[in-house]
Amino acid sequence: MKAWAFAVFTVLVLLLPGTVEAQQDTESIFEPGWAHEVHYGSLIGSSDSEIQAGASLQYIGTYRIKRYLGVGGGVGAQSYQFNSGYSYFPFWAVCKLYDPSQTGVQPYLQFAAGYGAALNRRDEETLLVDATGGFNAHGAIGLEVPIRQELGLLLSLGYQFQSAQSTFDHFGWWWGDRQTTQEWKFRRIQLQIGVKF
């Protein structure tokens, strides 16, 4: 009888680590799924040797196809100079890379590229008669901080680029009316905070 009890005990001890390991594997099974993000950020850079400040708001939706990779798209609104109205509405293709070994707070890299459509504007001395957008891209490094099961806080630091072109009508009694075209290449440091749901 003692030999039988010893045999059962031995079998249980040998099988227990495998059972625990199988349970851990089940808990760590990756399930693909959608994630939605809303970000608000600042756009800081220089133009004509002056520091310029702007702001951005964006929505990004990604489908996480692997533990380390999410792909998707996004749309946004960006103003590169608060007082001058250089505003664009970009839409992008997005790629997001994760560290698959991390749990809890998760670092990530995010890349996006697409087109930024221009918003026409007026000011006191010039009339913008034509504005065209152009290539728009950004890259960022950030952290996802879980708050609840499907809610997280996002913090990131990145770089934003927008190319564009504007054509202005100028009015002046001493030179008459004239038209000029200006090429823009906005380069900004982007600090963002957001939520993931």
Secondary structure in CASP SS format (residue, H / E / C, confidence):
PFRMAT SS
TARGET T0000
AUTHOR 0000-0000-0000
METHOD secondary structure of the structure
MODEL  1
M C 1.00
K H 1.00
A H 1.00
W H 1.00
A H 1.00
F H 1.00
A H 1.00
V H 1.00
F H 1.00
T H 1.00
V H 1.00
L H 1.00
V H 1.00
L H 1.00
L H 1.00
L H 1.00
P H 1.00
G H 1.00
T H 1.00
V H 1.00
E H 1.00
A H 1.00
Q H 1.00
Q H 1.00
D H 1.00
T H 1.00
E H 1.00
S C 1.00
I C 1.00
F C 1.00
E C 1.00
P C 1.00
G E 1.00
W E 1.00
A E 1.00
H E 1.00
E E 1.00
V E 1.00
H E 1.00
Y E 1.00
G E 1.00
S E 1.00
L E 1.00
I E 1.00
G E 1.00
S E 1.00
S E 1.00
D C 1.00
S C 1.00
E E 1.00
I E 1.00
Q E 1.00
A E 1.00
G E 1.00
A E 1.00
S E 1.00
L E 1.00
Q E 1.00
Y E 1.00
I E 1.00
G E 1.00
T E 1.00
Y E 1.00
R E 1.00
I E 1.00
K E 1.00
R C 1.00
Y C 1.00
L E 1.00
G E 1.00
V E 1.00
G E 1.00
G E 1.00
G E 1.00
V E 1.00
G E 1.00
A E 1.00
Q E 1.00
S E 1.00
Y C 1.00
Q C 1.00
F C 1.00
N C 1.00
S C 1.00
G C 1.00
Y C 1.00
S E 1.00
Y E 1.00
F E 1.00
P E 1.00
F E 1.00
W E 1.00
A E 1.00
V E 1.00
C E 1.00
K E 1.00
L E 1.00
Y E 1.00
D C 1.00
P C 1.00
S C 1.00
Q C 1.00
T C 1.00
G C 1.00
V C 1.00
Q E 1.00
P E 1.00
Y E 1.00
L E 1.00
Q E 1.00
F E 1.00
A E 1.00
A E 1.00
G E 1.00
Y E 1.00
G E 1.00
A E 1.00
A E 1.00
L C 1.00
N C 1.00
R C 1.00
R E 1.00
D C 1.00
E C 1.00
E C 1.00
T E 1.00
L E 1.00
L E 1.00
V E 1.00
D E 1.00
A E 1.00
T E 1.00
G C 1.00
G E 1.00
F E 1.00
N E 1.00
A E 1.00
H E 1.00
G E 1.00
A E 1.00
I E 1.00
G E 1.00
L E 1.00
E E 1.00
V E 1.00
P E 1.00
I E 1.00
R E 1.00
Q C 1.00
E C 1.00
L E 1.00
G E 1.00
L E 1.00
L E 1.00
L E 1.00
S E 1.00
L E 1.00
G E 1.00
Y E 1.00
Q E 1.00
F E 1.00
Q E 1.00
S E 1.00
A E 1.00
Q E 1.00
S E 1.00
T E 1.00
F E 1.00
D E 1.00
H E 1.00
F C 1.00
G C 1.00
W C 1.00
W C 1.00
W C 1.00
G C 1.00
D C 1.00
R E 1.00
Q E 1.00
T E 1.00
T E 1.00
Q E 1.00
E E 1.00
W E 1.00
K E 1.00
F E 1.00
R E 1.00
R E 1.00
I E 1.00
Q E 1.00
L E 1.00
Q E 1.00
I E 1.00
G E 1.00
V E 1.00
K E 1.00
F C 1.00
END
